[in-house]
Amino acid sequence: MKFDLHVHSCYSKDSNASLDDIIKHAEANGLDGFAICDHDRIEGGFECVKRAQELGSKIIVIPGVEVSSSKGHILALGIRKPIEPGLSPEETIKIARQQGAVVIIPHPFKLTSHGIGYIEGLDADAIEVLNSRCVTDGPNNKARKAAQEHGYPMAGGSDAHEAEMVGRSYTEIDTDATKAEDVLDAIREGKTSPGGEKTPVSFVVKQMFIGHINKLSRRFGMR
């Protein structure tokens, strides 16, 4: 089954992607499911689960979050409660584990996107080795090499901030699951492999522009 485990919705400070559009493009792009991983917010994932049910979609939606730890970003899938940003990666992962969440280290060596810069010794279920928003191959190649050296399963994710790019890169999960929890179990068992391709640079630049506009809007009370 094909899942995009790293998607941002309009609940993220740097994305305007609506839940309906994410679901529509996920289906059109051949996904079986995806995880909503907004920056330090969990509402989008739960709202997207509800919206998929309202639309009668068979796609599996996993609530998640991209937590801003003190050294960089960490994905927690199957999350139930918010995790305070700014904690160490180790403490962040510990709290995620207490909630029974699956932990993935996204773009660990893409320092311009708050990659944590290392993976050795972390209690992670997988390493994101194909992040489609890496403009160059270096960060993904380094992540793949490190995951292989340290024996971590590997995953892919679009890191989409626009609905059209959902599924641009993805994770193949060896499961016939029909429920999110069963998908998470398969990830825990290491039944993952990355696939897909990079996002066109024009989309990356557009998203960065949208992110800056959103930040300015919040700063001046326009949102």
Secondary structure, DSSP 8 states (H G I E B T S, - for coil): -EEEEEE--TTSTT----HHHHHHHHHHTT-SEEEEEEET--HHHHHHHHHHHHHT---EEEEEEEEE-SSSEEEEES--S---TTS-HHHHHHHHHHTT-EEEE-STT-GGGT--S--TT---SEEEEEETT-SSSHHHHHHHHHHHHHT--EEEE--BSSGGGTTSEEEEE----SSHHHHHHHHHTT-EEEEE----HHHHHHHHHHHHHHHHHHHTT--
